[in-house]
Amino acid sequence: MVEPVTLDPALLEELGNLRSRLPELTGSVLATADGMVVAHDAHGIEPDSIAALAAAHLALARRFAHAVGHGELRESVVQCEGGFITSYAAGSQALLTVVSTADANLARVHLEARRAVHRIVSILNLDASQRPRPEIPAQPGPSIPLARRTPMATLPSSIRRRQSAG
């Protein structure tokens, strides 16, 4: 059973402070490495979609960094016609993605976002150290594989019925 995440108000405050320091920022999303939203300051963009896409992008960028032998990935920048989407690794289990306009000073975005990442990692580490860690007993015998969720299970039932009938 997954432990419910309690949002630390300091995370929301950090994202709000980041926006106040960078007026060119149109949104920020803090997510887990597997794409779940932890906190966001995203107005006009869908934080769940950003978190999922950023996690997939980060995983691919990490593989790319390892493939060329450059070590651990720190950040990734996507430059678009309308602005920048930058993701920063926040430890091994989280990432901060910031969306900024085309006229943003990217050096300043990096500076402020990197500082925010350091503070976020500290907040997350404090939170993790304050939670009790449950003991997981070793299970004898062969391991049982985890259930897989198939794409079919995520489709609306009306579409599933049509596909199974056809």
VENNOR-V415952 format. One record per residue. RES is the residue in one small letter. BURIAL is 1 if it has 16 or more other C-alpha atoms within 10 Angstrom, else 0. Layout:
res & burial
RES & BURIAL
RES & BURIAL
This chain:
res & burial
m & 0
v & 0
e & 0
p & 0
v & 0
t & 0
l & 0
d & 0
p & 0
a & 0
l & 1
l & 1
e & 0
e & 1
l & 1
g & 1
n & 0
l & 1
r & 1
s & 0
r & 0
l & 1
p & 0
e & 1
l & 1
t & 1
g & 1
s & 1
v & 1
l & 1
a & 1
t & 1
a & 1
d & 1
g & 1
m & 1
v & 1
v & 1
a & 1
h & 1
d & 1
a & 1
h & 0
g & 0
i & 0
e & 0
p & 1
d & 1
s & 0
i & 1
a & 1
a & 1
l & 0
a & 1
a & 1
a & 0
h & 0
l & 1
a & 0
l & 0
a & 1
r & 1
r & 0
f & 0
a & 0
h & 0
a & 0
v & 0
g & 0
h & 0
g & 0
e & 0
l & 1
r & 1
e & 1
s & 1
v & 0
v & 0
q & 0
c & 0
e & 0
g & 0
g & 1
f & 1
i & 1
t & 1
s & 1
y & 1
a & 1
a & 1
g & 1
s & 0
q & 0
a & 1
l & 1
l & 1
t & 1
v & 1
v & 1
s & 1
t & 1
a & 0
d & 0
a & 1
n & 0
l & 1
a & 0
r & 0
v & 1
h & 1
l & 0
e & 1
a & 1
r & 1
r & 0
a & 1
v & 1
h & 0
r & 1
i & 1
v & 1
s & 0
i & 1
l & 1
n & 0
l & 0
d & 0
a & 0
s & 0
q & 0
r & 0
p & 0
r & 0
p & 0
e & 0
i & 0
p & 0
a & 0
q & 0
p & 0
g & 0
p & 0
s & 0
i & 0
p & 0
l & 0
a & 0
r & 0
r & 0
t & 0
p & 0
m & 0
a & 0
t & 0
l & 0
p & 0
s & 0
s & 0
i & 0
r & 0
r & 0
r & 0
q & 0
s & 0
a & 0
g & 0
